[in-house]
Amino acid sequence: MFAALAIAAGACGTADAQAAATLPLIRARPLAAGAPVKVFFPSGRIRIETWNRDSIEVRGRIPRVEQFYLGGDRNGVKLGVEDHPDGSDVRPGDIVLRVPRGSQLSVKTVSAAITGRDVSGWFYSVSGVIRLSGTATSVEAESMAGDVYLDVSVPWERARTGGGRLVVTGAPADLDAATVRGALDVQSAAVMRGRFASVEGDIRYAGVPSTDGVFEFSNHSGAVELVLPRAVSTTLELSTITGTIENGFTPVRAAAGAGGHGGTLRMQLGAGGSRMTVRTFRGTIRLQPR
């Protein structure tokens, strides 16, 4: 019993110490719809939401030793946590940011995770995870080492990651997605024009290409896998320099390249409505029925 009381007391003491080490944060000011919002939040978590009000609000907690700022006027604001002059790490905070619907955001973090719903603009992190959902006018998201998850209905979307995983769902009409080493997974039937690239990461596309859709896939050493319905209507142009092409749709096999290396495969499925071009250097190309 004494041990249990001691553990409970220790837990309460830890919670009290953590609360004492942070400050509650509540800030608000008028902001016009569509105004730019620039955010720098190095470490921790930031969640961004939109609302139908002509104001911006920030709630959460930040370490007592850190300096939070919110400046500007109703035509645009800047907010965040100041960097340290000596280059030392900023301690993690946790905030919720509410902005007028239609605001144009510019959000940058170092390791902080970014979560947003119905938000438009530019989102960047060095190593933090980025998760965006809902609807937007345009989205540009990049994390050098963190994962990126996009589930957005948007006319234009651009996404990049280095070693992290990139997952795209939702309904982006024009999509430009790329990784360096991370896997790229696209699961959407709404893409009209898509450009997908990687250096070493595998690319997987599972969807129903639109009738007039144009899709370009390129990879150096990673694989490219297309998982399509049996009734798909598309024209395929597949080529690899030293890799292999695996055709799971028809008995047709790829023509070998110069010196017997690599190969090319051109074929039409259904009426051939959309156009899909895949090129790799030594990565495998797989065509699979869903």
C-alpha positions in Angstrom: 0.0 0.0 0.0 2.8 2.4 0.9 4.5 1.5 -2.4 1.3 2.3 -4.3 1.0 5.6 -2.5 4.6 6.4 -3.2 4.1 5.6 -6.9 1.0 7.7 -7.1 2.7 10.6 -5.3 5.6 10.3 -7.7 3.3 10.4 -10.7 1.5 13.5 -9.3 4.8 15.1 -8.6 6.0 14.5 -12.2 2.7 15.9 -13.6 3.0 18.9 -11.3 6.6 19.5 -12.4 5.7 19.3 -16.1 2.8 21.8 -15.6 5.1 24.1 -13.6 7.6 23.9 -16.5 5.1 25.2 -19.0 2.9 28.2 -19.4 -0.8 28.2 -20.5 -1.1 30.1 -23.8 -4.2 32.0 -25.0 -3.8 34.6 -27.6 -6.2 36.1 -30.2 -6.6 39.0 -32.5 -8.7 40.1 -35.5 -7.7 38.7 -38.9 -9.3 39.1 -42.3 -10.4 36.1 -44.3 -7.7 35.1 -46.8 -5.0 37.0 -45.0 -1.5 35.3 -44.8 -0.4 33.6 -41.7 3.3 32.8 -41.1 4.2 30.3 -38.4 7.5 29.1 -37.0 7.1 26.4 -34.3 10.3 24.4 -33.9 9.5 21.6 -31.5 6.5 19.7 -30.2 3.1 19.6 -31.8 1.0 22.1 -33.7 -2.6 21.5 -34.8 -4.2 23.9 -37.3 -8.0 24.3 -37.7 -10.2 26.7 -39.7 -13.3 28.5 -38.5 -15.9 31.0 -39.9 -14.6 33.9 -37.8 -12.6 37.0 -38.6 -10.0 36.3 -36.0 -7.0 34.1 -35.2 -6.7 32.2 -31.9 -3.8 30.3 -30.3 -4.3 27.9 -27.4 -1.9 25.5 -25.7 1.2 25.3 -23.6 4.8 26.3 -24.2 7.9 25.9 -21.9 8.4 28.8 -19.5 11.9 29.2 -20.8 10.7 29.8 -24.4 9.5 33.1 -26.0 6.2 33.1 -27.9 5.3 35.9 -30.3 2.2 37.0 -32.2 2.6 40.1 -34.4 0.9 41.8 -37.3 -2.6 43.2 -38.0 -5.8 42.0 -39.6 -4.2 41.9 -43.0 -1.5 39.3 -42.0 0.2 37.9 -38.9 3.4 36.1 -37.8 3.5 33.9 -34.8 5.6 31.2 -33.2 8.4 30.4 -30.8 11.7 32.3 -31.0 14.8 30.4 -32.1 17.7 30.5 -29.6 20.6 32.8 -30.5 23.2 30.2 -29.5 21.6 27.6 -31.7 20.5 25.3 -28.9 17.4 23.2 -29.2 14.0 24.8 -28.5 12.0 22.8 -26.0 8.7 21.2 -27.2 5.4 23.0 -26.9 1.9 22.0 -27.9 -0.6 24.5 -29.5 -3.8 24.6 -31.4 -4.1 27.4 -34.0 -7.5 28.5 -35.4 -7.5 30.7 -38.5 -10.3 32.1 -40.7 -11.3 29.8 -43.5 -9.4 30.6 -46.6 -6.3 31.8 -44.8 -3.0 31.2 -46.7 -0.6 29.5 -44.3 3.2 29.3 -44.3 4.2 26.8 -41.5 7.7 25.8 -40.7 9.0 23.4 -38.0 12.2 21.7 -37.1 10.9 18.5 -35.3 7.4 19.5 -34.5 4.5 17.4 -35.9 2.0 19.4 -38.0 -1.6 18.4 -38.2 -4.1 20.4 -40.3 -7.7 20.2 -41.5 -9.2 22.3 -44.3 -6.0 24.3 -44.5 -4.2 25.7 -47.6 -0.6 26.9 -48.1 2.9 25.7 -47.5 3.9 23.2 -44.8 7.5 22.3 -44.1 9.4 20.3 -41.4 12.9 19.0 -41.1 12.0 15.8 -39.3 8.4 16.2 -38.1 5.4 14.3 -39.4 2.9 16.2 -41.5 -0.8 15.1 -41.6 -3.3 17.2 -43.7 -6.9 16.4 -44.4 -10.1 18.0 -45.6 -10.4 20.5 -48.4 -8.1 23.2 -49.6 -7.3 25.5 -52.5 -3.6 24.4 -52.8 -1.2 22.4 -50.7 2.6 22.2 -50.7 4.0 19.9 -48.0 7.6 18.8 -47.4 9.5 17.0 -44.6 13.1 16.1 -45.1 13.1 13.1 -42.8 9.5 12.8 -41.5 6.5 11.0 -42.9 3.9 13.0 -44.9 0.2 11.9 -45.0 -2.2 13.9 -47.3 -5.9 13.2 -47.5 -7.1 16.4 -49.1 -9.5 17.4 -51.8 -7.6 20.0 -53.7 -7.0 21.3 -57.2 -3.2 21.3 -56.9 -1.0 19.4 -54.5 2.8 19.1 -54.2 4.5 16.8 -51.7 8.1 15.9 -50.9 10.0 13.8 -48.4 13.5 12.5 -48.1 13.7 9.4 -46.0 10.1 9.4 -44.8 7.1 7.7 -46.2 4.7 9.7 -48.4 1.0 8.6 -48.5 -1.5 10.4 -50.7 -5.2 9.7 -50.6 -8.1 12.1 -51.0 -8.9 13.9 -54.2 -6.0 15.9 -55.6 -6.7 16.9 -59.3 -3.1 17.8 -60.1 -0.5 16.0 -58.1 3.3 16.2 -58.0 4.8 13.8 -55.4 8.4 12.7 -54.9 10.7 11.0 -52.3 14.4 10.3 -52.1 14.5 7.0 -50.1 11.0 6.8 -48.7 8.1 4.8 -50.0 5.5 6.6 -52.1 2.0 5.3 -51.8 -0.8 6.8 -53.9 -4.4 5.7 -53.5 -6.7 8.0 -55.3 -9.1 7.9 -58.2 -9.4 11.6 -58.6 -6.0 12.5 -60.0 -6.2 14.0 -63.5 -2.5 14.7 -63.9 0.1 13.0 -61.8 3.9 13.1 -61.6 5.5 10.6 -59.2 9.3 10.2 -58.6 11.8 8.6 -56.3 15.5 7.8 -56.3 15.5 4.7 -54.1 12.0 4.4 -52.6 9.3 2.1 -54.0 6.4 3.8 -55.7 2.9 2.2 -55.5 -0.1 3.5 -57.3 -3.5 1.9 -56.6 -6.4 3.7 -58.3 -8.7 4.1 -61.3 -7.0 6.5 -63.7 -9.5 9.0 -65.1 -10.4 8.8 -68.8 -8.3 11.9 -69.8 -5.6 11.4 -67.1 -1.9 11.7 -67.7 0.5 10.0 -65.3 4.3 10.0 -65.3 6.4 7.7 -63.0 10.1 7.7 -62.7 12.5 5.9 -60.4 16.2 5.1 -60.3 16.6 1.9 -58.2 13.2 1.6 -56.5 10.3 -0.4 -57.9 7.2 1.0 -59.5 4.0 -0.9 -59.0 0.7 -0.1 -60.7 -2.4 -1.8 -59.2 -5.3 -1.3 -61.6 -8.8 -2.7 -62.0 -9.3 -5.3 -64.7 -11.7 -3.0 -66.5 -9.2 -0.1 -66.6 -9.0 2.0 -69.8 -5.4 3.2 -70.3 -2.4 3.2 -72.6 0.8 2.1 -70.9 4.4 2.8 -71.9 6.9 1.0 -69.6 10.6 1.1 -69.9 13.7 0.2 -67.8 17.4 0.3 -68.5 18.6 -2.7 -66.5 15.5 -3.6 -64.4 12.7 -6.0 -65.2 9.0 -5.6 -66.2 6.4 -7.9 -64.7 3.1 -7.9 -66.6 0.3 -9.4 -64.5 -2.5 -8.3 -66.9 -1.8 -10.1 -70.1 0.6 -12.8 -71.5 2.5 -10.1 -73.4 6.1 -9.8 -72.3 8.4 -6.9 -72.5 10.9 -6.6 -75.4 14.4 -6.9 -74.2 16.7 -3.8 -74.4 20.1 -3.5 -76.0 22.4 -6.3 -75.0 19.5 -8.2 -73.4 19.3 -5.7 -70.5 16.2 -4.0 -69.3 13.1 -3.8 -71.6 10.2 -1.9 -72.9 6.5 -2.7 -73.0 3.8 -0.7 -74.8 0.2 -1.9 -74.5 -3.4 -0.7 -74.4 -5.9 -1.8 -71.9 -9.6 -1.3 -72.6 -10.2 1.8 -74.8 -6.9 3.3 -73.8 -8.4 6.5 -72.4 -5.7 7.6 -70.0 -1.9 7.6 -70.5 0.6 6.1 -68.0 4.3 6.3 -68.6 6.8 4.5 -66.3 10.6 4.7 -66.5 13.2 3.3 -64.2 16.9 2.8 -64.3 17.3 -0.5 -62.5 14.1 -0.7 -60.5 11.4 -3.3 -61.2 8.1 -2.3 -62.9 5.1 -4.4 -61.8 1.7 -4.2 -63.5 -0.9 -5.9 -61.2 -4.7 -6.4 -61.5 -6.7 -5.3 -58.5 
